[in-house]
Amino acid sequence: MSCFNCCLSKEKVAKKSLKKSIHEYCNAMTITSFANISIKSDGSRRRYIVEEIQKLGNGKVSAEILTFKDLSAATQNFNPDTLLGEGGFGRVYKGKLDSRDQAVAVKQLDRNGLQGNREFLVEVLLLSTLRHQHLVNLVGYCCDGDQRLLVYEYMPNGSLEDHLLELKAGRKPLDWRTRMKIALGAAKGLEYLHEKADPPVIYRDFKASNILLDDDFNPKLSDFGLAKLGPTGDKTHVSTRVMGTYGYCAPEYALTGQLTTKSDVYSYGVVFLEIITGRRVIDNNRPTEEQNLVTWAQPLFKDRRQFTLMTDPALEGNFPRKGLYQALAVAAMCLQEEATARPLISDVVTALGFLAQDKPNCEGVEEDGSYEDYAEGEENEEKR
């Protein structure tokens, strides 16, 4: 039984060309050696890195090569007043490239970690060769001496986390339609990585802080340092060291290190549930039984009378009831314990295409049943 019957056709199977599958092994070997290079001359090191990036990118790396001097000027010598945020990779500053007259976000790698070097290379390669309206645009990069910096287009509305989970005083909460718009755009970004990129890419770090928003709240996925090439040929998964953020990792990946595109679908379900509820996936400030969002939500999925209680209080009841039930059904399917029971991200995109069009209202609906019952009712309605 599928809750997608209310708004989807049958599950489609992606058939893709996998002619580049051999690149995964070759690229992994090169990335490892790249992270540990030791060349006496800074100029020689910089030339070597640039050449390796161009080689791995088959000459298609379009990002501009920038100097540390350029980026110091762009950020007023990395003035703390221009600091946008800080994470495991390093610090991110707002700047302006005079050569382009463009506002940018400059991510400065933490020089104390080798993992940062690998992330740097992966991100330059992926964002230079993959282009989509829901992936952040890489403007350029810098590898002067031991400096590693990535330069992105500036996203004026910050991250989804800023508007959903860390709402500042005076800032309006996101309305229902904007939430569904963001959820749809983020799903389209994953769809491109999973089903249109060749070979497929597993994002591996899908979370609210990595979804950036432009002036019109159009979302773009950022931070591709943990991304992995997906399984190709007759392989069903990629085995790798478990990486990512606690609470967002799919259970089978956390337990076995076996990674598939369905691992991303689980992470998507977690974020979608955050969008609906306004709750963090892990919140130790809540009562014990509510600290883990997914654990708290699972029993509520089975009782439709509880559905409206799951919504973000900041919505103040301004959401379509039918749309809420469909949204929770999508989240529940993405959060299935068994990876094979989760939908393809393309099916999620189709479902959310309907939800993003819904206008908020509070039409009356029956309050009995679960999300499975709701899905069956929608299917029967369609047959009539």
C-alpha positions as CSV (number, residue, x, y, z in Angstrom):
1,M,0.0,0.0,0.0
2,S,1.3,3.4,-0.9
3,C,0.4,6.8,0.4
4,F,1.4,8.3,-2.9
5,N,-1.7,7.1,-4.7
6,C,-3.4,10.3,-3.9
7,C,-1.1,12.3,-6.1
8,L,1.3,10.0,-8.0
9,S,1.4,7.6,-10.9
10,K,3.1,4.3,-10.5
11,E,6.7,4.3,-9.3
12,K,9.0,4.9,-12.2
13,V,12.4,3.2,-12.6
14,A,15.3,5.4,-13.8
15,K,17.2,4.0,-16.7
16,K,20.4,5.8,-17.1
17,S,23.7,5.7,-19.0
18,L,26.5,4.6,-16.6
19,K,29.4,4.9,-18.9
20,K,31.4,6.9,-16.4
21,S,31.2,4.5,-13.5
22,I,34.9,3.7,-13.6
23,H,35.6,7.3,-12.6
24,E,34.7,6.6,-9.0
25,Y,37.7,4.4,-8.3
26,C,40.1,6.7,-10.2
27,N,38.8,9.8,-8.6
28,A,39.0,8.3,-5.1
29,M,42.7,7.4,-5.5
30,T,43.5,10.9,-6.8
31,I,41.6,12.7,-4.1
32,T,43.5,10.8,-1.4
33,S,46.9,11.6,-2.9
34,F,45.8,15.2,-3.5
35,A,45.0,15.7,0.2
36,N,48.6,14.9,1.2
37,I,50.7,16.6,-1.4
38,S,53.8,18.3,-0.3
39,I,55.5,20.7,-2.7
40,K,58.1,23.3,-1.5
41,S,57.1,26.1,-3.7
42,D,53.6,27.7,-3.1
43,G,53.4,28.6,-6.8
44,S,54.2,25.0,-7.8
45,R,51.6,23.6,-5.3
46,R,49.0,26.0,-6.7
47,R,49.7,25.0,-10.3
48,Y,49.6,21.3,-9.3
49,I,46.2,21.7,-7.6
50,V,44.7,23.7,-10.5
51,E,46.0,21.1,-13.0
52,E,44.6,18.2,-11.0
53,I,41.2,19.9,-10.7
54,Q,41.1,20.5,-14.4
55,K,42.2,16.9,-15.1
56,L,39.6,15.4,-12.8
57,G,37.0,17.7,-14.2
58,N,37.9,16.7,-17.8
59,G,38.7,20.3,-18.6
60,K,35.1,21.4,-17.8
61,V,35.7,23.2,-14.5
62,S,34.2,26.6,-15.0
63,A,34.9,28.1,-11.6
64,E,37.2,31.1,-11.6
65,I,40.7,30.7,-10.0
66,L,41.0,33.5,-7.5
67,T,43.9,34.6,-5.3
68,F,44.0,35.0,-1.6
69,K,44.6,38.7,-2.1
70,D,41.4,38.9,-4.2
71,L,39.4,37.3,-1.4
72,S,41.0,39.4,1.4
73,A,39.9,42.5,-0.5
74,A,36.4,41.1,-1.1
75,T,35.9,40.4,2.6
76,Q,37.7,43.4,4.1
77,N,40.5,41.2,5.3
78,F,38.0,38.6,6.6
79,N,36.4,41.2,8.9
80,P,34.4,39.5,11.7
81,D,31.5,41.9,10.8
82,T,31.2,40.0,7.4
83,L,31.0,36.6,9.1
84,L,27.9,34.7,7.9
85,G,28.5,31.5,9.8
86,E,30.8,28.8,10.9
87,G,30.8,25.0,10.5
88,G,33.0,21.9,10.4
89,F,34.6,23.0,7.2
90,G,35.5,26.5,8.4
91,R,34.1,30.0,8.3
92,V,31.9,31.7,5.7
93,Y,32.1,35.4,5.0
94,K,30.1,37.8,2.9
95,G,32.1,39.6,0.3
96,K,32.0,41.4,-3.0
97,L,34.2,40.6,-6.0
98,D,35.0,43.9,-7.7
99,S,36.0,42.2,-10.9
100,R,32.4,40.9,-11.2
101,D,30.6,43.5,-9.2
102,Q,29.0,40.5,-7.5
103,A,28.1,39.7,-3.9
104,V,29.5,36.4,-2.8
105,A,29.9,34.0,0.1
106,V,33.5,33.0,0.8
107,K,34.1,29.8,2.7
108,Q,37.6,29.5,4.2
109,L,38.8,26.0,4.9
110,D,40.0,25.1,8.4
111,R,43.7,24.4,7.7
112,N,44.0,22.0,10.6
113,G,42.0,19.2,9.0
114,L,42.9,16.9,6.1
115,Q,39.3,16.1,5.7
116,G,38.8,19.8,4.7
117,N,41.3,19.3,1.8
118,R,39.3,16.3,0.5
119,E,36.0,18.2,0.9
120,F,37.6,21.1,-1.0
121,L,38.4,19.0,-4.0
122,V,35.1,17.2,-4.0
123,E,33.1,20.4,-3.8
124,V,35.1,22.1,-6.6
125,L,34.7,19.1,-8.9
126,L,31.0,18.5,-8.2
127,L,29.8,22.1,-8.3
128,S,31.9,22.9,-11.4
129,T,30.5,19.9,-13.4
130,L,26.9,19.8,-12.0
131,R,24.6,22.7,-12.8
132,H,21.0,23.1,-11.7
133,Q,18.8,25.9,-10.5
134,H,18.5,24.2,-7.1
135,L,22.2,23.7,-6.5
136,V,24.3,26.6,-5.3
137,N,26.5,28.1,-7.9
138,L,30.3,27.9,-7.4
139,V,31.8,31.2,-8.5
140,G,35.5,30.4,-7.9
141,Y,38.1,28.9,-5.6
142,C,41.5,29.7,-4.2
143,C,44.4,27.4,-3.4
144,D,47.3,29.9,-2.6
145,G,49.8,28.3,-0.3
146,D,48.0,26.4,2.4
147,Q,44.9,28.5,1.9
148,R,41.7,26.7,0.6
149,L,38.7,28.9,-0.1
150,L,35.5,28.3,-2.0
151,V,33.4,31.2,-3.4
152,Y,29.7,30.9,-4.0
153,E,26.9,33.1,-5.1
154,Y,25.5,35.0,-2.1
155,M,22.1,33.8,-0.9
156,P,20.5,36.8,0.8
157,N,17.9,34.9,2.8
158,G,20.4,32.7,4.5
159,S,19.5,29.1,5.3
160,L,16.2,27.3,5.9
161,E,17.5,26.8,9.5
162,D,17.6,30.6,10.0
163,H,13.9,30.9,9.1
164,L,12.6,27.7,10.6
165,L,14.6,26.6,13.6
166,E,16.5,29.8,14.7
167,L,13.9,32.5,14.0
168,K,15.2,35.9,15.2
169,A,13.0,38.4,16.9
170,G,11.0,40.5,14.5
171,R,11.4,38.0,11.6
172,K,8.1,36.6,10.2
173,P,7.8,32.8,10.3
174,L,7.5,31.0,7.0
175,D,3.9,30.5,5.8
176,W,2.7,27.1,4.6
177,R,3.0,27.8,0.9
178,T,6.6,29.0,1.2
179,R,7.5,25.9,3.2
180,M,6.1,23.7,0.5
181,K,7.9,25.7,-2.2
182,I,11.2,25.3,-0.3
183,A,10.5,21.5,0.2
184,L,9.7,21.1,-3.5
185,G,12.8,23.0,-4.7
186,A,15.1,21.0,-2.4
187,A,13.6,17.8,-3.6
188,K,14.2,18.8,-7.2
189,G,17.9,19.4,-6.3
190,L,18.1,15.9,-5.0
191,E,16.3,14.6,-8.0
192,Y,18.9,16.1,-10.3
193,L,21.7,14.5,-8.3
194,H,20.1,11.1,-8.0
195,E,18.4,10.6,-11.4
196,K,19.9,13.1,-13.9
197,A,23.6,13.3,-12.9
198,D,25.7,10.6,-14.6
199,P,27.0,8.8,-12.5
200,P,24.4,9.6,-9.8
201,V,25.5,11.6,-6.7
202,I,24.5,10.9,-3.1
203,Y,24.4,14.1,-1.2
204,R,24.9,12.6,2.2
205,D,24.4,15.8,4.2
206,F,20.9,16.9,3.6
207,K,19.8,19.2,6.5
208,A,18.1,22.6,7.0
209,S,21.4,24.5,7.4
210,N,22.6,23.3,4.0
211,I,19.5,24.6,2.2
212,L,20.1,28.2,1.2
213,L,17.4,30.7,0.1
214,D,17.5,33.5,-2.4
215,D,15.5,36.7,-2.4
216,D,12.3,34.9,-3.3
217,F,12.9,31.9,-1.0
218,N,13.9,29.6,-3.8
219,P,16.1,26.9,-2.3
220,K,19.5,25.7,-3.3
221,L,21.5,22.9,-1.9
222,S,25.0,23.8,-0.6
223,D,28.0,22.1,1.1
224,F,28.9,19.1,-1.2
225,G,32.1,18.1,0.6
226,L,30.5,14.9,1.9
227,A,28.9,13.9,-1.4
228,K,29.7,10.5,-2.9
229,L,29.3,9.0,-6.4
230,G,26.4,6.5,-6.2
231,P,26.4,2.8,-7.0
232,T,26.6,2.0,-10.7
233,G,26.2,-1.1,-12.9
234,D,25.0,-4.1,-10.8
235,K,26.0,-2.6,-7.5
236,T,23.2,-1.8,-5.0
237,H,25.1,0.4,-2.6
238,V,28.4,2.2,-1.9
239,S,30.2,1.2,1.3
240,T,31.8,4.1,3.1
241,R,32.7,5.5,6.5
242,V,29.6,6.9,8.2
243,M,29.6,10.7,7.8
244,G,26.9,13.3,8.2
245,T,24.8,14.9,11.0
246,Y,23.3,12.9,13.9
247,G,19.5,12.5,13.5
248,Y,19.5,13.0,9.7
249,C,21.4,9.7,8.8
250,A,19.3,6.8,7.5
251,P,19.3,3.9,10.0
252,E,20.8,1.4,7.6
253,Y,23.6,3.7,6.7
254,A,24.4,4.5,10.3
255,L,24.5,0.8,11.2
256,T,26.3,-0.6,8.1
257,G,27.9,2.2,6.2
258,Q,26.0,1.1,3.1
259,L,25.0,4.2,1.2
260,T,22.3,4.5,-1.4
261,T,20.1,7.3,-2.8
262,K,17.4,6.1,-0.5
263,S,19.7,7.3,2.4
264,D,19.2,10.8,1.1
265,V,15.4,10.2,0.9
266,Y,15.4,9.4,4.6
267,S,17.3,12.6,5.4
268,Y,14.9,14.5,3.2
269,G,12.0,13.0,5.2
270,V,13.6,14.3,8.4
271,V,13.9,17.9,7.0
272,F,10.4,17.8,5.6
273,L,9.1,16.8,9.0
274,E,11.1,19.8,10.5
275,I,9.4,22.0,7.9
276,I,6.0,20.8,8.9
277,T,6.5,20.8,12.7
278,G,9.0,23.6,13.2
279,R,10.9,21.2,15.5
280,R,14.5,20.3,15.4
281,V,15.3,16.6,14.7
282,I,17.2,16.5,18.0
283,D,16.1,19.0,20.7
284,N,17.3,18.2,24.2
285,N,15.3,21.2,25.6
286,R,12.1,19.3,25.1
287,P,10.6,16.6,27.3
288,T,12.4,13.3,27.0
289,E,9.8,11.6,24.8
290,E,9.9,14.6,22.4
291,Q,13.6,15.1,22.1
292,N,14.0,12.9,18.9
293,L,11.6,14.3,16.3
294,V,11.2,11.0,14.3
295,T,10.6,8.9,17.4
296,W,8.0,11.4,18.6
297,A,6.3,11.5,15.2
298,Q,6.1,7.8,14.4
299,P,3.1,7.0,16.6
300,L,1.3,10.2,15.6
301,F,1.5,9.2,11.9
302,K,-1.0,6.4,12.8
303,D,-3.7,8.7,14.2
304,R,-5.1,11.4,11.9
305,R,-6.7,13.1,14.9
306,Q,-3.2,14.0,16.0
307,F,-2.1,15.5,12.6
308,T,-3.0,19.1,13.3
309,L,-1.2,18.9,16.7
310,M,2.0,18.1,14.7
311,T,2.1,21.4,12.8
312,D,4.3,24.3,13.7
313,P,2.4,26.6,16.1
314,A,3.9,29.6,14.2
315,L,1.5,28.7,11.3
316,E,-1.4,29.6,13.6
317,G,-3.6,27.1,11.9
318,N,-3.1,28.7,8.4
319,F,-2.6,25.6,6.3
320,P,-4.8,23.4,4.1
321,R,-5.9,20.3,6.1
322,K,-5.9,18.0,3.1
323,G,-2.4,19.4,2.2
324,L,-1.2,18.7,5.7
325,Y,-2.3,15.1,5.5
326,Q,-0.7,14.6,2.2
327,A,2.5,16.3,3.4
328,L,2.7,14.0,6.5
329,A,2.0,11.0,4.3
330,V,5.1,11.9,2.2
331,A,7.2,12.5,5.3
332,A,6.1,9.1,6.7
333,M,7.0,7.2,3.5
334,C,10.4,8.9,3.3
335,L,11.1,7.8,6.9
336,Q,10.3,4.1,6.4
337,E,12.8,1.9,8.4
338,E,13.4,-0.2,5.3
339,A,15.2,1.6,2.5
340,T,13.4,-0.3,-0.2
341,A,10.0,0.9,1.1
342,R,11.0,4.6,0.7
343,P,9.9,6.4,-2.5
344,L,12.2,7.6,-5.3
345,I,12.9,11.3,-4.9
346,S,11.3,11.9,-8.3
347,D,8.0,10.6,-6.8
348,V,8.4,13.0,-3.9
349,V,8.9,15.8,-6.4
350,T,5.6,14.8,-8.1
351,A,3.7,14.7,-4.8
352,L,5.1,18.1,-3.7
353,G,4.2,19.7,-7.0
354,F,0.6,19.4,-5.9
355,L,1.2,20.5,-2.3
356,A,3.1,23.7,-3.4
357,Q,0.1,24.9,-5.3
358,D,-2.3,24.5,-2.4
359,K,-3.6,27.7,-0.8
360,P,-3.9,27.8,3.0
361,N,-7.4,27.3,4.3
362,C,-9.0,25.4,7.2
363,E,-11.6,23.4,5.4
364,G,-13.3,20.8,7.5
365,V,-12.3,17.2,7.2
366,E,-13.0,14.0,9.1
367,E,-10.6,13.5,11.9
368,D,-10.5,9.6,12.1
369,G,-7.9,7.2,10.7
370,S,-4.2,7.2,9.9
371,Y,-2.2,8.4,7.0
372,E,-2.6,4.9,5.4
373,D,-6.4,5.3,5.6
374,Y,-6.2,8.7,4.2
375,A,-4.2,7.4,1.2
376,E,-6.7,4.6,0.5
377,G,-9.5,7.1,0.6
378,E,-7.8,9.3,-1.9
379,E,-7.2,6.3,-4.2
380,N,-10.9,5.3,-4.0
381,E,-12.0,8.8,-4.7
382,E,-9.8,8.9,-7.9
383,K,-11.3,5.6,-9.1
384,R,-14.8,6.9,-8.8
